[in-house]
Amino acid sequence: MEALRVVFAELHTVTVRDTVSFHLAHQRFTADGDAVDEAGTGAAATVLLDQLTWWARALRAARARAPYGG
C-alpha cells in the first residue's frame, strides 16, 4: 500500500492513512457475518469515513472556487 502512495501523488489524488483492517476475518465475524467486536470495527470505520467526508467536502469547496487543472 505504501508504494501506491507515490503513484497516487503523481495522479494528484489525496490519500488517507487510517484503515479498516479485516485480517483474520474468520475470527472477527460470526458465521452470519456479524462483527464479533462491533465497537472496534465501528470505531475504525468511523475514523476512516470521517476523514473521507472531510476531504470530500474540502475538495468540493476548493473546486467550486477554482477548478483544478488547465
N, CA, C and O atoms as CSV, one atom per row, in Angstrom:
chain,resi,resn,atom,element,x,y,z
A,1,MET,N,N,0.811,-1.187,0.000
A,1,MET,CA,C,0.000,0.000,0.000
A,1,MET,C,C,0.860,1.260,0.000
A,1,MET,O,O,0.553,2.229,-0.694
A,2,GLU,N,N,1.924,1.241,0.771
A,2,GLU,CA,C,2.765,2.437,0.844
A,2,GLU,C,C,3.344,2.794,-0.525
A,2,GLU,O,O,3.478,3.975,-0.846
A,3,ALA,N,N,3.684,1.805,-1.325
A,3,ALA,CA,C,4.229,2.072,-2.658
A,3,ALA,C,C,3.194,2.761,-3.546
A,3,ALA,O,O,3.555,3.541,-4.428
A,4,LEU,N,N,1.934,2.484,-3.324
A,4,LEU,CA,C,0.880,3.111,-4.131
A,4,LEU,C,C,0.715,4.594,-3.821
A,4,LEU,O,O,0.210,5.344,-4.657
A,5,ARG,N,N,1.133,5.031,-2.629
A,5,ARG,CA,C,1.010,6.456,-2.286
A,5,ARG,C,C,1.784,7.329,-3.279
A,5,ARG,O,O,1.338,8.426,-3.615
A,6,VAL,N,N,2.933,6.852,-3.747
A,6,VAL,CA,C,3.723,7.588,-4.734
A,6,VAL,C,C,2.949,7.694,-6.047
A,6,VAL,O,O,2.927,8.749,-6.680
A,7,VAL,N,N,2.321,6.602,-6.446
A,7,VAL,CA,C,1.531,6.600,-7.674
A,7,VAL,C,C,0.363,7.580,-7.543
A,7,VAL,O,O,0.105,8.371,-8.450
A,8,PHE,N,N,-0.335,7.524,-6.419
A,8,PHE,CA,C,-1.469,8.429,-6.227
A,8,PHE,C,C,-1.016,9.889,-6.177
A,8,PHE,O,O,-1.735,10.770,-6.647
A,9,ALA,N,N,0.154,10.155,-5.620
A,9,ALA,CA,C,0.668,11.523,-5.603
A,9,ALA,C,C,0.895,12.027,-7.026
A,9,ALA,O,O,0.596,13.182,-7.331
A,10,GLU,N,N,1.420,11.168,-7.894
A,10,GLU,CA,C,1.631,11.554,-9.290
A,10,GLU,C,C,0.307,11.803,-10.015
A,10,GLU,O,O,0.252,12.573,-10.974
A,11,LEU,N,N,-0.736,11.157,-9.558
A,11,LEU,CA,C,-2.062,11.340,-10.162
A,11,LEU,C,C,-2.828,12.499,-9.525
A,11,LEU,O,O,-3.984,12.752,-9.864
A,12,HIS,N,N,-2.163,13.205,-8.591
A,12,HIS,CA,C,-2.758,14.350,-7.896
A,12,HIS,C,C,-3.995,13.958,-7.105
A,12,HIS,O,O,-4.989,14.684,-7.088
A,13,THR,N,N,-3.929,12.817,-6.457
A,13,THR,CA,C,-5.023,12.383,-5.598
A,13,THR,C,C,-4.631,12.547,-4.139
A,13,THR,O,O,-3.458,12.744,-3.824
A,14,VAL,N,N,-5.595,12.467,-3.264
A,14,VAL,CA,C,-5.371,12.591,-1.833
A,14,VAL,C,C,-5.603,11.217,-1.207
A,14,VAL,O,O,-6.564,10.527,-1.550
A,15,THR,N,N,-4.731,10.827,-0.299
A,15,THR,CA,C,-4.903,9.551,0.394
A,15,THR,C,C,-5.149,9.803,1.877
A,15,THR,O,O,-4.802,10.860,2.403
A,16,VAL,N,N,-5.738,8.842,2.531
A,16,VAL,CA,C,-5.910,8.886,3.988
A,16,VAL,C,C,-5.155,7.704,4.568
A,16,VAL,O,O,-5.063,6.648,3.942
A,17,ARG,N,N,-4.616,7.883,5.766
A,17,ARG,CA,C,-3.771,6.845,6.356
A,17,ARG,C,C,-4.573,5.837,7.171
A,17,ARG,O,O,-4.169,4.679,7.277
A,18,ASP,N,N,-5.678,6.242,7.739
A,18,ASP,CA,C,-6.449,5.314,8.563
A,18,ASP,C,C,-7.112,4.259,7.700
A,18,ASP,O,O,-7.503,4.526,6.563
A,19,THR,N,N,-7.237,3.059,8.246
A,19,THR,CA,C,-7.812,1.939,7.504
A,19,THR,C,C,-8.750,1.144,8.402
A,19,THR,O,O,-8.752,1.297,9.623
A,20,VAL,N,N,-9.530,0.309,7.778
A,20,VAL,CA,C,-10.316,-0.685,8.498
A,20,VAL,C,C,-9.751,-2.032,8.062
A,20,VAL,O,O,-9.850,-2.409,6.894
A,21,SER,N,N,-9.163,-2.745,9.000
A,21,SER,CA,C,-8.495,-3.998,8.679
A,21,SER,C,C,-9.359,-5.189,9.076
A,21,SER,O,O,-9.945,-5.219,10.158
A,22,PHE,N,N,-9.425,-6.152,8.193
A,22,PHE,CA,C,-10.169,-7.369,8.473
A,22,PHE,C,C,-9.250,-8.588,8.417
A,22,PHE,O,O,-9.656,-9.652,7.950
A,23,HIS,N,N,-7.998,-8.431,8.897
A,23,HIS,CA,C,-7.122,-9.597,8.953
A,23,HIS,C,C,-7.730,-10.609,9.925
A,23,HIS,O,O,-8.387,-10.235,10.897
A,24,LEU,N,N,-7.508,-11.856,9.659
A,24,LEU,CA,C,-8.116,-12.943,10.433
A,24,LEU,C,C,-9.645,-12.804,10.462
A,24,LEU,O,O,-10.273,-12.939,11.512
A,25,ALA,N,N,-10.219,-12.538,9.306
A,25,ALA,CA,C,-11.655,-12.256,9.200
A,25,ALA,C,C,-12.507,-13.365,9.798
A,25,ALA,O,O,-13.563,-13.096,10.370
A,26,HIS,N,N,-12.060,-14.603,9.671
A,26,HIS,CA,C,-12.861,-15.713,10.208
A,26,HIS,C,C,-12.994,-15.647,11.730
A,26,HIS,O,O,-13.907,-16.243,12.300
A,27,GLN,N,N,-12.086,-14.925,12.387
A,27,GLN,CA,C,-12.174,-14.752,13.838
A,27,GLN,C,C,-12.919,-13.475,14.216
A,27,GLN,O,O,-13.368,-13.333,15.354
A,28,ARG,N,N,-13.049,-12.565,13.287
A,28,ARG,CA,C,-13.645,-11.266,13.578
A,28,ARG,C,C,-15.135,-11.190,13.258
A,28,ARG,O,O,-15.811,-10.232,13.633
A,29,PHE,N,N,-15.643,-12.214,12.556
A,29,PHE,CA,C,-17.049,-12.233,12.171
A,29,PHE,C,C,-17.678,-13.576,12.503
A,29,PHE,O,O,-17.016,-14.613,12.470
A,30,THR,N,N,-18.957,-13.542,12.820
A,30,THR,CA,C,-19.695,-14.778,13.076
A,30,THR,C,C,-20.022,-15.441,11.741
A,30,THR,O,O,-19.766,-14.871,10.680
A,31,ALA,N,N,-20.578,-16.628,11.798
A,31,ALA,CA,C,-20.979,-17.346,10.581
A,31,ALA,C,C,-22.043,-16.570,9.805
A,31,ALA,O,O,-22.170,-16.731,8.591
A,32,ASP,N,N,-22.809,-15.726,10.505
A,32,ASP,CA,C,-23.845,-14.915,9.854
A,32,ASP,C,C,-23.306,-13.599,9.291
A,32,ASP,O,O,-24.041,-12.842,8.656
A,33,GLY,N,N,-22.017,-13.332,9.528
A,33,GLY,CA,C,-21.407,-12.114,9.005
A,33,GLY,C,C,-21.443,-10.928,9.955
A,33,GLY,O,O,-21.072,-9.820,9.569
A,34,ASP,N,N,-21.880,-11.139,11.182
A,34,ASP,CA,C,-21.900,-10.055,12.167
A,34,ASP,C,C,-20.518,-9.905,12.794
A,34,ASP,O,O,-19.820,-10.894,13.022
A,35,ALA,N,N,-20.130,-8.666,13.069
A,35,ALA,CA,C,-18.832,-8.410,13.688
A,35,ALA,C,C,-18.829,-8.903,15.126
A,35,ALA,O,O,-19.788,-8.682,15.865
A,36,VAL,N,N,-17.756,-9.569,15.522
A,36,VAL,CA,C,-17.607,-10.031,16.900
A,36,VAL,C,C,-17.365,-8.829,17.813
A,36,VAL,O,O,-17.934,-8.754,18.902
A,37,ASP,N,N,-16.534,-7.899,17.378
A,37,ASP,CA,C,-16.216,-6.681,18.137
A,37,ASP,C,C,-16.744,-5.483,17.347
A,37,ASP,O,O,-15.983,-4.804,16.657
A,38,GLU,N,N,-18.042,-5.230,17.450
A,38,GLU,CA,C,-18.650,-4.152,16.682
A,38,GLU,C,C,-18.070,-2.788,17.042
A,38,GLU,O,O,-17.910,-1.930,16.174
A,39,ALA,N,N,-17.759,-2.590,18.308
A,39,ALA,CA,C,-17.229,-1.291,18.731
A,39,ALA,C,C,-15.882,-1.011,18.078
A,39,ALA,O,O,-15.653,0.092,17.584
A,40,GLY,N,N,-14.987,-1.998,18.071
A,40,GLY,CA,C,-13.663,-1.794,17.472
A,40,GLY,C,C,-13.735,-1.575,15.977
A,40,GLY,O,O,-13.126,-0.645,15.448
A,41,THR,N,N,-14.485,-2.434,15.290
A,41,THR,CA,C,-14.627,-2.295,13.838
A,41,THR,C,C,-15.362,-1.011,13.503
A,41,THR,O,O,-14.987,-0.300,12.571
A,42,GLY,N,N,-16.395,-0.716,14.251
A,42,GLY,CA,C,-17.173,0.502,14.009
A,42,GLY,C,C,-16.365,1.764,14.239
A,42,GLY,O,O,-16.497,2.735,13.494
A,43,ALA,N,N,-15.522,1.755,15.274
A,43,ALA,CA,C,-14.690,2.927,15.566
A,43,ALA,C,C,-13.700,3.175,14.437
A,43,ALA,O,O,-13.509,4.315,14.014
A,44,ALA,N,N,-13.069,2.107,13.947
A,44,ALA,CA,C,-12.108,2.261,12.846
A,44,ALA,C,C,-12.814,2.761,11.592
A,44,ALA,O,O,-12.293,3.625,10.886
A,45,ALA,N,N,-13.981,2.227,11.317
A,45,ALA,CA,C,-14.735,2.661,10.137
A,45,ALA,C,C,-15.163,4.118,10.272
A,45,ALA,O,O,-15.136,4.869,9.297
A,46,THR,N,N,-15.556,4.514,11.468
A,46,THR,CA,C,-15.972,5.903,11.691
A,46,THR,C,C,-14.828,6.872,11.446
A,46,THR,O,O,-15.023,7.905,10.805
A,47,VAL,N,N,-13.635,6.558,11.944
A,47,VAL,CA,C,-12.470,7.423,11.734
A,47,VAL,C,C,-12.182,7.556,10.241
A,47,VAL,O,O,-11.987,8.662,9.737
A,48,LEU,N,N,-12.158,6.429,9.540
A,48,LEU,CA,C,-11.880,6.443,8.107
A,48,LEU,C,C,-12.936,7.240,7.347
A,48,LEU,O,O,-12.592,8.084,6.519
A,49,LEU,N,N,-14.200,6.990,7.614
A,49,LEU,CA,C,-15.275,7.677,6.887
A,49,LEU,C,C,-15.343,9.160,7.234
A,49,LEU,O,O,-15.686,9.979,6.381
A,50,ASP,N,N,-15.018,9.516,8.480
A,50,ASP,CA,C,-14.974,10.938,8.854
A,50,ASP,C,C,-13.881,11.666,8.077
A,50,ASP,O,O,-14.094,12.783,7.605
A,51,GLN,N,N,-12.709,11.036,7.941
A,51,GLN,CA,C,-11.627,11.650,7.159
A,51,GLN,C,C,-12.023,11.777,5.694
A,51,GLN,O,O,-11.801,12.810,5.063
A,52,LEU,N,N,-12.599,10.731,5.175
A,52,LEU,CA,C,-13.021,10.744,3.775
A,52,LEU,C,C,-14.072,11.830,3.528
A,52,LEU,O,O,-14.024,12.520,2.509
A,53,THR,N,N,-15.001,11.979,4.440
A,53,THR,CA,C,-16.020,13.023,4.325
A,53,THR,C,C,-15.396,14.404,4.385
A,53,THR,O,O,-15.773,15.290,3.618
A,54,TRP,N,N,-14.433,14.600,5.301
A,54,TRP,CA,C,-13.766,15.898,5.411
A,54,TRP,C,C,-13.097,16.264,4.088
A,54,TRP,O,O,-13.263,17.374,3.583
A,55,TRP,N,N,-12.331,15.306,3.530
A,55,TRP,CA,C,-11.636,15.565,2.268
A,55,TRP,C,C,-12.625,15.814,1.133
A,55,TRP,O,O,-12.396,16.691,0.300
A,56,ALA,N,N,-13.694,15.074,1.087
A,56,ALA,CA,C,-14.690,15.271,0.024
A,56,ALA,C,C,-15.271,16.669,0.088
A,56,ALA,O,O,-15.401,17.333,-0.941
A,57,ARG,N,N,-15.621,17.124,1.275
A,57,ARG,CA,C,-16.188,18.477,1.427
A,57,ARG,C,C,-15.149,19.554,1.105
A,57,ARG,O,O,-15.453,20.537,0.430
A,58,ALA,N,N,-13.930,19.361,1.590
A,58,ALA,CA,C,-12.881,20.348,1.337
A,58,ALA,C,C,-12.576,20.456,-0.150
A,58,ALA,O,O,-12.434,21.558,-0.679
A,59,LEU,N,N,-12.474,19.315,-0.824
A,59,LEU,CA,C,-12.167,19.337,-2.256
A,59,LEU,C,C,-13.332,19.875,-3.081
A,59,LEU,O,O,-13.114,20.559,-4.081
A,60,ARG,N,N,-14.563,19.577,-2.676
A,60,ARG,CA,C,-15.721,20.126,-3.386
A,60,ARG,C,C,-15.724,21.666,-3.293
A,60,ARG,O,O,-15.966,22.361,-4.279
A,61,ALA,N,N,-15.453,22.169,-2.094
A,61,ALA,CA,C,-15.419,23.626,-1.909
A,61,ALA,C,C,-14.275,24.249,-2.714
A,61,ALA,O,O,-14.447,25.308,-3.318
A,62,ALA,N,N,-13.123,23.602,-2.724
A,62,ALA,CA,C,-11.974,24.123,-3.468
A,62,ALA,C,C,-12.248,24.134,-4.969
A,62,ALA,O,O,-11.910,25.100,-5.654
A,63,ARG,N,N,-12.858,23.067,-5.483
A,63,ARG,CA,C,-13.175,23.008,-6.922
A,63,ARG,C,C,-14.207,24.053,-7.301
A,63,ARG,O,O,-14.176,24.571,-8.417
A,64,ALA,N,N,-15.111,24.370,-6.404
A,64,ALA,CA,C,-16.120,25.390,-6.672
A,64,ALA,C,C,-15.476,26.773,-6.791
A,64,ALA,O,O,-15.900,27.599,-7.599
A,65,ARG,N,N,-14.449,27.013,-5.977
A,65,ARG,CA,C,-13.751,28.314,-6.016
A,65,ARG,C,C,-12.815,28.409,-7.209
A,65,ARG,O,O,-12.766,29.436,-7.887
A,66,ALA,N,N,-12.077,27.346,-7.463
A,66,ALA,CA,C,-11.080,27.371,-8.546
A,66,ALA,C,C,-10.914,25.955,-9.087
A,66,ALA,O,O,-10.255,25.135,-8.447
A,67,PRO,N,N,-11.488,25.648,-10.238
A,67,PRO,CA,C,-11.356,24.309,-10.799
A,67,PRO,C,C,-9.887,23.933,-10.963
A,67,PRO,O,O,-9.052,24.771,-11.305
A,68,TYR,N,N,-9.589,22.669,-10.715
A,68,TYR,CA,C,-8.223,22.164,-10.776
A,68,TYR,C,C,-7.809,21.912,-12.223
A,68,TYR,O,O,-8.617,21.462,-13.035
A,69,GLY,N,N,-6.577,22.196,-12.534
A,69,GLY,CA,C,-6.031,21.858,-13.847
A,69,GLY,C,C,-6.088,23.000,-14.845
A,69,GLY,O,O,-6.378,24.149,-14.514
A,70,GLY,N,N,-5.798,22.627,-16.077
A,70,GLY,CA,C,-5.640,23.565,-17.163
A,70,GLY,C,C,-6.875,24.246,-17.555
A,70,GLY,O,O,-6.862,25.069,-18.471
